[in-house]
Amino acid sequence: MEAVAYLDTHVVAWLYAGRTALLSDLAKDVIDNNLLLISPAVELELQYLYEIGRVKEPAENVCGTLGVNLGLQVCSTRFELVVHAAMGHDWIRDPFDRLITAHASLKDALLLTKDENIRNNYNRARWQA
């Protein structure tokens, strides 16, 4: 069975923009050697960032391109299960981060993120080796 890694929004945005120099060596290794998944919350956050002008492409373009180029997939875990898990993540206020972390936690999966708060509170979050 192939190893799975979930990606946080900034990782997806950096990959799409070709800003791989921002990725840690561990992040690059994880991306090269795992099935890459995102929570639908990543798609929604990317679209939000597009709408406010923080990224240049809509979420559909970003995720579609990375799907073709890297095999990135949107996880299909039932939303009500993700929300229920997110309710227990009271250490985080950002609703996108809360859902993204809950999604990975349901599978006890690695979550690739530079976010220090997530890394300090979700034991499977990684950035550096």
Summary of the structure (lengths in Angstrom):
residues: 129
radius of gyration: 13.5
end to end distance: 23.1
largest distance: 39.4
contacts: 396
relative contact order: 0.22
helix: 55%
strand: 12%
